[in-house]
């Protein structure tokens, strides 16, 4: 790292889904001690930080996003001592730790909500959003009404997600103070930042007006975009900035408009970064990716906002599954992901080339049907793949032994070794870490771009076609990384194999080529 930018601008962040990462307790459920035991895998990969999906105390109606105590660890994952040990070990290995912050809602089992629903005159009544009559807002994870009748107190309460997840009222200053205290609790323990769940949902229309999109069946969380959300984020940013060490806020603003998402960076006084969601939906298609990258560069570039890139996460299909199960496409996508301008976020297991697990009605757990991407990580080649002697909470993904971390580490041609090589290239190249981005003329099936920083230049070329194509580039270039290993270390002749991606660098004997690649 150069030290010229905040660490997160040049970082690779690795998402850990704790329930499925590694199990130290032997009960088939991943835990904090298991994560700690496998941090060397993340370090050896070359990542700079881990982001933990929720580990707070929770009834688990929505996989821990329904929190009943923000300042404690759920017993399924361990306890606060385990969390402190994880933080200490991560920092010893040079890894930063981000936690999930869930500001929009709590569990209906949270003491705050229990008080709120106990009576209309309870001091915490206004900590949540209550109304005599519901409007037409619809909830996600079921898409029914976003309002549930509470028989005890005789009003409806709002929940943009499950009824077990009542929404907090961020217009109440006591709520703001209490949630700020939650952040302070974890920052004081050494957490390096937070991923903010549904950051765009905290502000609600104060008029509670019906919305025609909800009348058409769309959940409000798909498009909620209120000015007050920005006020909430400015308050969180001010708190974060009061701590030393470049603490960071990464937002989940799940609005599929890059221009609207850019507004959540504010004037460098809201989010440091926000997730870029279109690639999570994208099929293996050059037109889709070309338009996506162009839009990010246009909209975020105009706002001087730092992009993020992600291909898989805990809420979406793994990208290999989305690409039809193709390992060639998965490998080519890795070259693209780790060479675009911005901070890449990796989802655990994508570095092994995993697909979604096969989920049946009998083993389904998640109310939103997202179990496939959350399958356990296979560490060892032999079943049960490092998960003690007990079957884990979900089935393993296909080819678990062949794609296990153990098998992959010993295979020079594995997806894991490709990810390690690509991340190592980011570390050695100022252009890849923080340089600018320029699209290069290419055939329709090919996406090509240059990254430049001072005297350093790299070119990425991705062939989306399943047959060879040509890409002509001025100058003398060599193949630094090839997605399939073909031609690596050789001079680039302009020939691309089907579904192959290349990372090019100027040949040492002719560095002047870097100045004008087209």
Buried (B, 14 or more C-beta within 10 A) or exposed (E): EEEEBBBBBBBBBBBBBBBBBBBBBEBBBBBBBBBBBBBEBBBBBBBBBBBBBBBBBBBBBBBBBBBBBBBBBBEBBBEEEBBBBBBEBBEEEEBBBBBBBBBBBBBBBBEBBBBBBEEEEBEBBBBBBBEEEBBBBBBBBBEEBBBBEBEEBEBBBBBBBBBBBBBBBBBBEEBBEBBBEBBBEBBEBBBBBBBBBBBBBBBBBEEBEEBEBBEEEBBBBBBBBBEBBBBBBBBBBEBBEEBEEBBBBBBBBBBEBBEBBBBBBBEEEBBBBBBBBBBBEBEBEBEBBBEBBEBBBEBBBEBEBBBBBBBBBBBBBBBBBBBEEBBBBBBBBBBBBBBBBBBBBBBBBBBBBBBBBEBEEEEEBBBEEBBBBBBBBBBBBEEBBBBBEEBBBBBBBBBBBBBBBBBBBEEEEBBBBBBBBBBEBBBEBBBBBBBEBBBBEBBEBBBBBBBBBEEBBBBBBBBBBEEEBEBEBEBBBBBBBBBBBEBBEEEBEEBBBBBBBBBBBBBEEEBEBBEEBB
